[in-house]
Structure formats: structure tokens, C-alpha cells
Amino acid sequence: MKTVEDNVKTTFTALAIASIAFLGGCRSTPDVAYGDATGVDPMTTDFEASDLQQIAVAMVDSLLEFPAVVALTRTDRPVVLVGRVKNKTMQHIDTEALTDTIRTRLIRSGTFRFIDRTTDDEVIEEIKIQLESGLVDPKTARQFGRQIGAKFLLTSNLAEIVRTKGRVKDVYYKFTMNLKNLDTGILEWADEKEIRKVRTRRRLGL
């Protein structure tokens, strides 16, 4: 027959096991939720995903609505080469992701056709295999020198100005984009998007 002391030990052991299981469960279950990929609430003064989305939307809408571009694309879908965004900030920014977002949004508009130079090495290797390996029917093998040249070049720059005074950090981003006609050298369109972020550090003890 169990004594009072035995019952106390049993109860204590059960509570200890339950506490360990609870704490372990808390550690192994992080608080994770889906966020809005297009949200604009800034988390830091650094360049963020929301900034990328703002820039892509603003630039593409501006380009597609510009009267001269509307006239150029009324009866044709010109071929455009999108240059990689040049990062002139002091931050490590994935400019390839920003470039891809802008290009994808333009492609989905159906207004332009695009050349992707980032895959040229793979294209050259594939055509060599088709022409030289003997594995591909010559009637279906692709040939060098048949690609269509771009008519326009789309270039972009991202710059920043940082000012710090006391507890306040002020970061100003400027994104500039140009559409250049490769036949004439004329800039057919240009625009810029500005983003400013201000952070005020809390006072110690507050």
C-alpha cells in the first residue's frame, strides 16, 4: 500500500515529465505565419522585398503608360534586352531578383518581347551539341546566327543617400530606369522612383 510520501513522489514526477514535454513542445514549434508579399510596412531602413515590389509596379506602369512607348508598341511588340540593375548602394542587394521582377511584369503585359543574355552560354553549348554531336536530326538542329537582335535596351540604377543625426537614421533610395533605342541611341523613356525610410532609435530605458 502506497504511503503519503510515495504519492507525493509520484505526483512530483508526473508534473516534472509534463513540464519537460510542454517546454520541449514550445521550443520545437516556432511561431510562423504567411505574410503579404506585396505589403509595404517597413521592417528596417534596409532595402526590402516591399521596396522591390513598389519599384517594379511603379516603373512598369510608367513605361507602359508613356505616350511615346504606347505609340511604338501600338502595332508591334519590340524586342527588348533588360540589363541587370546596377547596385550603387552600400548594401548587398539581390539585383537579379529585382531585374527578374521587372522583366516578368513587362512580359505579362504582352507589350514587348525579350532577350535573355544570362543563358547565352547554355544556348551556345546546346546548339553546338545539335550541330556537331551527331545525336540530332540535321533537319531539326538549330543554327547559329538566326537569333533576333534587340531593338531596345532597358537599364536601371539603384542609389542611396544615408544621413544619421543622433537617434535618427534617414535613408533615401532612388531607382532610375531608361529605355534606349539601339538604332538611334535616343532615350525613348526614363523615370525614377524614390523611397525614403526614417528610423528613430528608442531612448535607453524606454
C-alpha positions in Angstrom: 0.0 0.0 0.0 1.4 3.4 -1.0 2.3 5.9 1.6 1.7 9.6 1.5 5.4 10.1 0.7 5.1 7.7 -2.3 2.1 9.6 -3.6 3.9 12.9 -3.3 6.9 11.5 -5.2 4.6 10.1 -8.0 2.8 13.4 -8.3 6.1 15.4 -8.5 7.5 13.0 -11.1 4.4 13.3 -13.3 4.5 17.1 -13.0 8.2 17.2 -14.0 7.6 15.0 -17.1 4.6 17.2 -18.1 6.7 20.3 -17.7 9.6 18.9 -19.8 7.2 17.8 -22.5 5.5 21.3 -22.5 8.8 23.2 -22.7 10.1 20.9 -25.4 7.0 21.4 -27.4 7.3 25.2 -27.1 10.9 25.0 -28.4 10.1 22.8 -31.3 7.1 24.8 -32.5 8.1 28.2 -33.9 5.6 30.9 -34.4 5.3 31.0 -38.2 2.7 32.6 -40.4 2.3 33.7 -44.0 2.9 37.3 -44.8 1.8 39.6 -47.5 4.4 39.5 -50.3 3.2 42.9 -51.5 2.9 44.5 -48.1 4.5 47.9 -47.7 5.1 48.1 -43.9 8.8 48.7 -43.5 10.7 46.4 -41.1 14.1 48.2 -41.3 15.7 51.0 -43.2 17.4 48.4 -45.4 16.2 47.7 -48.9 13.4 45.1 -48.5 11.0 42.9 -50.5 8.3 45.5 -50.2 10.6 48.1 -51.8 11.3 45.8 -54.6 7.5 45.4 -55.3 6.9 49.1 -55.1 9.7 49.8 -57.6 8.6 47.1 -60.1 5.0 48.3 -60.1 5.8 52.0 -60.4 8.4 51.5 -63.2 6.5 49.1 -65.4 3.3 51.1 -65.1 5.1 54.3 -66.0 6.8 52.7 -69.0 3.6 51.1 -70.4 1.6 54.4 -70.0 4.2 56.7 -71.5 2.7 58.2 -74.8 5.8 57.6 -76.9 6.0 54.0 -75.8 2.3 53.5 -76.4 2.9 54.7 -80.0 5.9 52.5 -80.5 4.1 49.4 -79.4 0.7 50.0 -80.9 1.3 47.8 -84.0 4.4 45.9 -82.9 5.9 44.0 -79.9 9.5 45.4 -79.9 12.4 43.1 -78.7 14.0 44.4 -75.5 17.1 43.4 -73.7 16.8 44.0 -69.9 20.1 44.9 -68.3 20.8 43.9 -64.8 20.1 46.6 -62.2 23.3 48.3 -61.1 23.6 48.5 -57.3 25.1 51.8 -56.3 24.2 51.4 -52.6 26.4 50.2 -49.8 24.1 47.3 -49.2 24.2 43.7 -50.6 21.1 43.7 -52.7 19.9 40.9 -54.9 19.7 43.0 -58.1 19.0 39.9 -60.1 15.7 39.4 -58.3 14.7 43.0 -58.9 15.6 42.7 -62.6 13.6 39.5 -62.9 10.6 41.0 -61.2 10.6 44.0 -63.6 11.1 41.8 -66.7 8.4 39.3 -65.6 5.9 42.1 -65.1 6.7 43.5 -68.5 6.4 40.1 -70.2 3.0 39.6 -68.6 1.8 42.9 -70.1 2.2 41.3 -73.6 3.6 44.6 -74.9 7.3 43.6 -75.5 9.3 40.5 -76.4 12.6 39.9 -74.6 16.1 38.6 -75.0 17.8 36.9 -72.0 21.6 37.1 -72.3 22.1 35.4 -69.0 21.6 32.0 -70.7 23.8 32.6 -73.7 26.4 30.1 -72.6 23.9 27.3 -72.3 22.4 28.2 -75.6 25.7 28.1 -77.4 26.5 24.7 -75.8 23.2 23.3 -76.8 23.4 24.4 -80.5 27.0 23.0 -80.7 25.6 19.7 -79.5 22.8 19.8 -82.0 25.2 20.6 -84.9 28.3 18.6 -84.0 27.4 15.6 -81.9 25.5 13.5 -84.5 22.7 13.0 -82.0 20.3 15.4 -83.6 18.5 15.2 -86.9 20.1 17.9 -89.1 16.7 18.9 -90.3 15.7 20.0 -86.7 19.0 21.3 -85.5 19.1 25.0 -84.6 21.6 27.2 -86.4 23.9 29.9 -85.3 23.2 33.5 -86.5 19.4 33.3 -86.5 18.5 35.0 -83.2 16.7 38.3 -83.4 18.6 41.3 -82.2 17.1 43.6 -79.5 15.7 47.0 -80.6 15.7 48.5 -77.1 17.9 48.3 -74.1 16.3 48.7 -70.6 18.9 49.8 -68.0 18.5 50.6 -64.3 20.4 52.1 -61.3 19.6 51.9 -57.6 21.4 54.5 -55.4 21.0 55.6 -51.8 21.8 58.5 -49.5 22.1 57.8 -45.8 22.0 60.5 -43.2 22.3 59.9 -39.4 21.7 62.5 -36.7 21.5 61.5 -33.1 18.9 58.8 -32.8 17.5 59.4 -36.3 18.7 57.5 -39.4 17.3 58.8 -42.7 17.8 56.6 -45.8 16.8 57.8 -49.3 16.6 55.4 -52.2 16.5 56.5 -55.8 15.7 54.0 -58.6 16.2 55.2 -62.2 15.3 53.4 -65.4 15.9 54.2 -69.0 14.7 52.7 -72.3 17.3 53.3 -75.1 16.7 52.8 -78.8 19.7 50.8 -80.1 19.1 52.0 -83.7 19.2 55.8 -82.9 20.8 55.9 -79.4 17.8 58.0 -78.3 16.3 57.5 -74.8 12.7 56.9 -75.6 11.6 56.9 -71.9 13.1 57.5 -68.4 11.6 57.6 -65.0 12.6 57.3 -61.3 11.1 56.0 -58.1 12.0 57.4 -54.7 11.7 55.7 -51.4 12.6 57.3 -48.1 12.8 55.5 -44.8 13.3 57.1 -41.4 14.2 55.2 -38.2 14.3 56.7 -34.7 16.0 54.6 -32.1 14.4 54.4 -28.7 16.0 56.1 -25.7 17.6 53.7 -23.2 15.1 52.6 -20.6 12.1 53.3 -22.8 
